Amino acid sequence: MKQGIHPDYHDITVHCACGNTFQTRSTKKGDIHVEICSECHPFFTGKQKLVDTAGRVDRFNKRYGKKTEAPAETPAGVEGANA
């Protein structure tokens, strides 16, 4: 390898929110904190987490959904004018 053009690799510790830690190498100095790793990810554990998508859809519809308003009534004199 050509000298002086490659970044320095450091041994670092990765800490997961589940409590798992493991060693790896990176160009970033210091420890890395992650929310999910292979010990707690549903793909690797075979367990699925239930995500509350129904609540999210209801929240979206409440905020941006169609408004159900009664149609505006036409004045009495306008209906017979075109006939």
C-alpha positions in Angstrom: 0.0 0.0 0.0 1.1 3.5 -0.7 2.2 5.3 2.5 0.6 8.5 3.7 -2.7 8.3 1.8 -4.8 5.9 3.9 -6.6 6.9 7.1 -5.5 5.5 10.4 -7.7 2.7 11.8 -8.4 2.5 15.5 -9.8 -0.3 17.6 -13.1 0.9 18.9 -16.0 -0.4 21.1 -19.5 -0.3 19.8 -22.2 -0.1 22.5 -25.8 -1.1 21.7 -28.9 0.2 23.6 -29.7 -3.5 24.5 -26.4 -3.7 26.5 -24.4 -5.6 23.9 -20.8 -4.4 23.2 -18.3 -5.6 20.6 -15.0 -4.5 19.2 -14.3 -3.4 15.6 -12.0 -1.1 13.7 -12.9 2.3 12.3 -11.3 5.5 11.2 -13.5 7.3 13.8 -11.8 7.7 17.2 -13.7 6.9 20.3 -16.7 4.6 21.1 -19.8 4.3 18.9 -23.3 4.1 20.5 -26.0 2.4 18.4 -29.7 1.8 19.0 -29.9 -1.7 17.4 -27.4 -4.5 16.7 -27.3 -8.1 15.6 -28.2 -9.3 19.1 -31.5 -7.4 19.3 -32.5 -6.8 15.6 -35.7 -8.8 14.6 -34.0 -10.2 11.5 -31.3 -11.9 13.5 -33.4 -12.9 16.6 -36.4 -14.2 14.7 -38.8 -12.1 16.8 -40.9 -9.3 15.3 -41.6 -6.1 17.0 -45.2 -4.8 16.7 -45.2 -1.3 15.3 -48.2 0.8 16.0 -49.0 1.7 12.4 -52.7 2.0 13.1 -52.1 4.8 15.5 -49.9 6.6 13.0 -52.5 6.3 10.3 -55.2 7.7 12.6 -52.9 10.5 13.5 -52.3 11.3 9.8 -56.0 11.2 8.9 -56.8 13.4 11.9 -54.3 15.9 10.8 -54.5 15.8 7.0 -57.6 13.7 6.2 -60.6 14.9 4.2 -62.9 17.1 6.1 -66.5 15.8 6.1 -68.5 18.9 5.8 -72.1 19.1 4.6 -72.4 20.6 1.1 -73.4 24.2 1.0 -77.1 24.7 0.3 -78.1 26.7 -2.7 -80.4 29.7 -2.3 -84.1 29.0 -3.2 -84.2 31.5 -6.1 -81.1 30.1 -7.9 -82.4 26.5 -8.5 -85.3 27.5 -10.8 -83.4 30.2 -12.7 -81.8 27.9 -15.2 -84.8 25.8 -16.1 
